[in-house]
């Protein structure tokens, strides 16, 4: 395995997939507690900090959904560690940003 594409613990082959698909993508690893069903969590990506694209969101304690959702979420109880990936490769973009927006 090449060091620059080594897999993070618990997420086998994700980086290898990115490498094979032609580039690296920014990722956000975050925790979600399903019992906090009064918030919306949205992960967004941008190339210029002005226009933001929704990558994935969780509403009312439900699992994340969206084009950037990779894994780690579910409907069972307990805190989930979720991975969301940007929709654009950093190889093809001069700059990329990810933010997490939480609304109550």
C-alpha positions as CSV (number, residue, x, y, z in Angstrom):
1,X,0.0,0.0,0.0
2,X,1.3,3.4,-0.9
3,X,1.8,5.6,2.3
4,X,0.0,8.6,0.7
5,X,-3.2,6.5,0.2
6,X,-3.1,4.4,3.4
7,X,-6.5,3.6,4.7
8,X,-7.7,5.3,8.0
9,X,-8.5,2.8,10.8
10,X,-12.0,1.2,10.3
11,X,-12.4,2.5,6.8
12,X,-10.8,-0.1,4.5
13,X,-10.3,0.7,0.9
14,X,-11.8,4.1,1.0
15,X,-8.5,5.9,0.1
16,X,-7.7,3.2,-2.4
17,X,-11.0,3.8,-4.1
18,X,-10.3,7.6,-4.2
19,X,-6.9,6.9,-5.7
20,X,-8.3,4.5,-8.3
21,X,-11.1,7.0,-9.1
22,X,-8.5,9.7,-10.0
23,X,-7.9,11.8,-7.0
24,X,-8.3,12.6,-3.3
25,X,-11.4,14.0,-1.8
26,X,-11.7,16.0,1.4
27,X,-13.5,14.2,4.1
28,X,-15.2,15.1,7.4
29,X,-15.4,12.6,10.2
30,X,-18.0,13.6,12.8
31,X,-20.1,12.0,15.5
32,X,-23.8,12.0,15.5
33,X,-26.0,11.1,18.5
34,X,-29.4,9.8,17.3
35,X,-31.0,10.8,20.6
36,X,-30.5,14.4,19.7
37,X,-33.4,14.5,17.4
38,X,-34.0,18.3,17.6
39,X,-31.1,19.3,15.4
40,X,-30.2,19.2,11.7
41,X,-26.6,18.5,10.8
42,X,-25.5,19.3,7.3
43,X,-22.0,18.9,5.8
44,X,-21.4,21.2,2.9
45,X,-18.6,21.7,0.4
46,X,-17.3,24.7,-1.5
47,X,-14.6,25.8,-3.9
48,X,-14.8,29.5,-3.1
49,X,-16.4,29.9,0.4
50,X,-19.3,31.7,-1.3
51,X,-21.4,29.0,-2.9
52,X,-22.0,25.9,-0.8
53,X,-23.2,22.5,-1.9
54,X,-24.9,20.1,0.5
55,X,-23.0,16.8,0.7
56,X,-25.0,15.1,3.3
57,X,-27.5,15.9,6.1
58,X,-29.1,14.3,9.1
59,X,-32.5,15.6,10.3
60,X,-34.5,14.7,13.4
61,X,-32.0,12.1,14.6
62,X,-32.2,10.1,11.4
63,X,-29.1,8.7,9.6
64,X,-27.1,10.9,7.1
65,X,-28.2,10.9,3.5
66,X,-26.7,12.6,0.5
67,X,-24.1,12.4,-2.3
68,X,-21.2,12.6,0.1
69,X,-22.3,10.1,2.7
70,X,-19.7,7.3,2.9
71,X,-20.6,5.2,6.0
72,X,-20.7,4.8,9.7
73,X,-24.3,5.8,10.4
74,X,-27.4,3.7,11.2
75,X,-30.7,3.7,12.9
76,X,-29.6,1.9,16.1
77,X,-29.0,3.6,19.4
78,X,-25.6,5.1,20.4
79,X,-23.2,7.6,19.1
80,X,-22.2,7.1,15.4
81,X,-18.9,8.1,13.8
82,X,-19.8,9.2,10.3
83,X,-17.7,9.8,7.2
84,X,-18.8,12.4,4.6
85,X,-16.7,12.9,1.5
86,X,-16.6,16.0,-0.8
87,X,-18.1,15.6,-4.2
88,X,-15.1,17.2,-6.0
89,X,-11.6,15.8,-6.1
90,X,-8.8,18.1,-4.7
91,X,-6.8,16.9,-7.7
92,X,-9.1,18.8,-10.1
93,X,-9.8,21.9,-7.9
94,X,-7.4,24.7,-6.9
95,X,-9.1,24.8,-3.5
96,X,-11.8,23.0,-1.6
97,X,-13.5,23.6,1.8
98,X,-15.8,21.6,4.0
99,X,-18.0,22.9,6.8
100,X,-20.5,21.4,9.2
101,X,-23.7,23.4,9.8
102,X,-25.9,22.6,12.8
103,X,-29.3,24.1,13.2
104,X,-31.7,23.8,16.1
